[in-house]
């Protein structure tokens, strides 16, 4: 139960982060290292559920991992967009 609550609380923030990254088109202020560490944590949780205690909480790990992965993809998209805009200004 506590694991479920923890994942729900952590997961509640990711849709806002995805939306903000999508509409802002800016990578400044985003730590890619942090995103990779969190993604690694969720992947570890998924593997633990698969190998040791499979239950439906794995779906929250998967959902959160997907949202973090989307944030990672948006980070690189936004970084490329920023570089393109800098070249246009020259």
C-alpha positions as CSV (number, residue, x, y, z in Angstrom):
1,X,0.0,0.0,0.0
2,X,2.8,2.5,0.9
3,X,4.6,1.7,-2.3
4,X,1.4,2.4,-4.3
5,X,1.0,5.8,-2.5
6,X,4.6,6.7,-3.1
7,X,4.4,5.9,-6.8
8,X,1.1,7.8,-7.1
9,X,2.6,10.9,-5.5
10,X,5.8,10.8,-7.6
11,X,3.8,10.1,-10.7
12,X,1.5,13.0,-10.2
13,X,4.2,15.5,-11.0
14,X,5.4,13.9,-14.3
15,X,2.5,14.9,-16.5
16,X,3.1,18.6,-15.5
17,X,6.8,18.2,-16.3
18,X,6.0,16.7,-19.7
19,X,3.5,19.4,-20.5
20,X,5.9,22.2,-19.4
21,X,8.8,20.7,-21.4
22,X,6.6,20.3,-24.5
23,X,5.1,23.8,-24.6
24,X,8.2,25.7,-23.4
25,X,10.6,24.2,-26.0
26,X,13.5,25.0,-23.6
27,X,15.9,22.6,-22.1
28,X,17.4,25.2,-19.7
29,X,16.7,24.4,-16.1
30,X,16.3,20.7,-16.8
31,X,18.8,18.2,-15.4
32,X,19.3,15.4,-17.9
33,X,21.4,13.5,-15.3
34,X,18.5,13.7,-12.8
35,X,16.1,12.4,-15.4
36,X,18.4,9.4,-16.2
37,X,18.8,8.6,-12.5
38,X,15.1,8.7,-11.9
39,X,14.5,6.6,-15.1
40,X,17.1,4.1,-13.8
41,X,15.3,3.9,-10.5
42,X,12.0,3.2,-12.1
43,X,13.6,0.5,-14.3
44,X,15.1,-1.1,-11.2
45,X,11.7,-1.1,-9.6
46,X,10.2,-2.8,-12.7
47,X,12.9,-5.5,-12.6
48,X,12.4,-6.1,-8.9
49,X,8.6,-6.5,-9.5
50,X,9.3,-8.9,-12.4
51,X,11.8,-11.1,-10.5
52,X,10.7,-11.0,-6.9
53,X,7.2,-9.7,-6.2
54,X,5.1,-9.3,-9.3
55,X,1.8,-7.4,-8.6
56,X,-0.2,-4.6,-10.2
57,X,2.0,-1.9,-8.7
58,X,4.3,-2.6,-11.6
59,X,1.9,-0.7,-13.8
60,X,2.7,2.5,-11.9
61,X,6.4,1.9,-12.3
62,X,5.9,1.4,-16.0
63,X,3.7,4.5,-16.4
64,X,6.1,6.7,-14.4
65,X,9.1,5.3,-16.4
66,X,7.3,6.2,-19.7
67,X,6.6,9.7,-18.5
68,X,10.3,10.2,-17.5
69,X,11.4,8.7,-20.9
70,X,9.1,11.3,-22.6
71,X,10.8,14.0,-20.5
72,X,14.2,12.7,-21.7
73,X,13.1,12.8,-25.3
74,X,11.7,16.3,-25.0
75,X,14.9,17.4,-23.4
76,X,16.9,16.5,-26.5
77,X,14.2,17.9,-28.8
78,X,14.2,21.2,-26.9
79,X,18.0,21.3,-26.9
80,X,18.1,20.8,-30.7
81,X,15.4,23.4,-31.1
82,X,17.4,25.9,-29.0
83,X,20.5,25.3,-31.1
84,X,18.5,25.8,-34.3
85,X,17.0,29.0,-33.1
86,X,20.5,30.3,-32.1
87,X,21.8,29.6,-35.6
88,X,18.8,31.4,-37.1
89,X,19.6,34.5,-35.1
90,X,23.1,34.7,-36.6
